[in-house]
Amino acid sequence: MYPAEIVRPMKEELTTIGFEELLSPDAVESALSKSGTALVVVNSVCGCAAANARPAVRISLNNQNTPDYLYTVFAGVDREATDAARAKMIPFPPSSPSLALFKDGELVHMIERHHIEGRSAQLIAENLTEAFNEFCE
């Protein structure tokens, strides 16, 4: 568990642009049972979340097509909610950070940590916007 004062700015990087924090397994279940598209960001304190994942998400949301819902869980902080979100991402193994796009509750696109590390925010954003264009019409 990380101290709240350390993770607050990392959470706010997403919540200030419209992401809803999912803080419990019930919240995850409710959110991902909605019709439409949803982006779930498994946020993290690591450097690749700060330098690559969160900036990529911000860039990708400038696209014409974007998800109907934006959600986030924080690995190492909101453990039960994160575990519930990751359960919806099977067959992919747990990964922090990661970006998962759902359509009508089904996982349709996944960007794992190994797709984030060492890649620029712009390249990751391009990957996301391609998925948005395919699934978020």
C-alpha positions as CSV (number, residue, x, y, z in Angstrom):
1,M,0.0,0.0,0.0
2,Y,1.3,3.4,-1.0
3,P,0.7,6.5,1.1
4,A,-2.3,8.5,-0.2
5,E,-0.2,11.7,-0.5
6,I,2.1,9.9,-3.0
7,V,-0.5,8.5,-5.2
8,R,-3.0,11.4,-5.2
9,P,-1.3,13.3,-8.0
10,M,-1.0,10.2,-10.1
11,K,-4.7,9.5,-9.6
12,E,-5.6,13.1,-10.4
13,E,-3.7,12.9,-13.6
14,L,-6.6,10.7,-14.8
15,T,-9.5,11.9,-12.7
16,T,-9.1,15.5,-13.7
17,I,-9.6,14.5,-17.4
18,G,-12.8,12.5,-16.7
19,F,-11.7,9.1,-15.4
20,E,-13.8,7.6,-12.6
21,E,-12.0,5.7,-10.0
22,L,-13.3,2.2,-9.3
23,L,-12.6,1.5,-5.7
24,S,-14.3,-1.8,-5.1
25,P,-15.1,-5.1,-6.9
26,D,-18.8,-4.1,-7.0
27,A,-17.9,-0.8,-8.7
28,V,-15.8,-2.7,-11.3
29,E,-18.7,-5.2,-12.0
30,S,-21.2,-2.4,-12.3
31,A,-19.0,-0.3,-14.6
32,L,-18.1,-3.1,-16.9
33,S,-21.7,-4.4,-17.2
34,K,-22.8,-1.2,-19.0
35,S,-23.5,-1.2,-22.7
36,G,-21.0,0.8,-24.8
37,T,-17.2,1.1,-24.7
38,A,-15.0,1.6,-21.6
39,L,-11.3,2.2,-21.2
40,V,-9.9,0.9,-18.0
41,V,-6.5,2.1,-17.0
42,V,-4.6,0.1,-14.4
43,N,-2.6,2.9,-13.0
44,S,0.7,2.5,-11.2
45,V,3.5,4.4,-9.4
46,C,6.1,3.2,-11.8
47,G,8.0,5.4,-14.2
48,C,6.5,3.9,-17.3
49,A,3.0,4.9,-16.1
50,A,4.2,8.5,-15.5
51,A,6.2,8.9,-18.7
52,N,4.3,6.7,-21.1
53,A,0.9,5.3,-20.1
54,R,-0.9,8.3,-18.5
55,P,0.4,10.8,-21.2
56,A,-0.6,8.3,-23.9
57,V,-4.1,8.1,-22.5
58,R,-4.4,11.9,-22.5
59,I,-3.2,12.2,-26.1
60,S,-5.5,9.4,-27.3
61,L,-8.6,11.2,-25.9
62,N,-8.1,14.0,-28.4
63,N,-9.3,11.5,-31.1
64,Q,-12.8,12.0,-32.6
65,N,-13.8,8.5,-31.5
66,T,-13.4,7.9,-27.8
67,P,-14.8,5.4,-25.2
68,D,-18.2,6.1,-23.7
69,Y,-16.7,5.5,-20.2
70,L,-13.3,6.1,-18.7
71,Y,-12.3,4.1,-15.6
72,T,-9.2,3.6,-13.5
73,V,-8.0,1.4,-10.7
74,F,-4.7,1.8,-8.9
75,A,-2.4,-1.2,-8.5
76,G,-1.0,-1.5,-5.1
77,V,-3.6,0.8,-3.6
78,D,-7.1,-0.3,-4.6
79,R,-6.1,-4.0,-4.5
80,E,-9.6,-5.6,-4.5
81,A,-10.8,-3.3,-7.3
82,T,-7.6,-3.9,-9.3
83,D,-8.0,-7.7,-8.9
84,A,-11.6,-7.5,-10.1
85,A,-10.6,-5.4,-13.1
86,R,-7.7,-7.8,-13.9
87,A,-10.1,-10.7,-13.7
88,K,-12.0,-9.1,-16.6
89,M,-8.8,-8.9,-18.6
90,I,-8.1,-12.7,-18.6
91,P,-6.3,-14.3,-20.5
92,F,-3.8,-11.5,-20.1
93,P,-1.7,-11.8,-17.0
94,P,-1.7,-9.0,-14.3
95,S,0.2,-6.0,-15.6
96,S,0.8,-2.6,-14.2
97,P,0.3,-0.2,-15.9
98,S,-2.1,-1.6,-18.5
99,L,-4.8,-0.2,-20.7
100,A,-7.9,-2.3,-21.5
101,L,-10.7,-1.4,-23.9
102,F,-14.1,-3.1,-23.4
103,K,-17.1,-3.1,-25.6
104,D,-20.4,-4.2,-24.0
105,G,-18.5,-5.8,-21.2
106,E,-16.1,-7.8,-23.4
107,L,-12.4,-7.1,-23.6
108,V,-11.6,-6.1,-27.2
109,H,-8.1,-4.5,-26.9
110,M,-5.3,-4.7,-24.4
111,I,-2.0,-2.9,-23.9
112,E,0.2,-4.6,-21.4
113,R,3.1,-3.2,-19.5
114,H,5.6,-4.8,-21.9
115,H,3.8,-2.8,-24.7
116,I,4.3,0.4,-22.6
117,E,7.8,0.1,-21.4
118,G,10.3,1.6,-23.8
119,R,7.7,3.0,-26.1
120,S,6.8,6.7,-26.5
121,A,3.5,8.1,-25.3
122,Q,2.8,9.1,-28.9
123,L,3.2,5.5,-30.1
124,I,1.0,4.1,-27.4
125,A,-1.6,6.8,-28.1
126,E,-1.6,5.8,-31.8
127,N,-2.3,2.2,-30.7
128,L,-5.1,3.4,-28.5
129,T,-6.7,5.7,-31.1
130,E,-6.6,2.8,-33.7
131,A,-8.6,0.7,-31.2
132,F,-10.9,3.7,-30.5
133,N,-11.6,4.1,-34.2
134,E,-12.4,0.4,-34.6
135,F,-14.6,-0.1,-31.5
136,C,-15.8,3.4,-30.4
137,E,-17.8,4.6,-33.4
